[in-house]
Amino acid sequence: MPVQPDLEAVRRKQAQLEAAYSAWIAEKAKYEILAFADQDDIVCHYPDGHTEVVYAAEKS
């Protein structure tokens, strides 16, 4: 018989991990160039606040 996970504990852990990830990304963004997918485009976010599209997806 499979053991059911404690869903409330899983949700708490997920919330902790999401908060830690957000804090880590915010700190990293202060010093490094980060690239993210934004509506199928690849966008670089620079520490000084400007962004640059490095790959523009074809719009059909």
C-alpha positions, 0 to 999 in steps of 0.5 A: 500500500503506497504511503500518501504524502502529507499535502500540507507539509508539501505545500509549506515546503513549496512555499519556503522553496519559492521564497528562497528562490525569489530571494536568490534571483533578486540578489543574483540580478543585482550583479549578473546578467540573467536571461529569461523566456518572455512570451517565447522571446529570450530577454536578458535583464542587466543589473542596471535595469535595462533589458535586451531581446537576444532572440525574438521568436517568430510570430505567426 
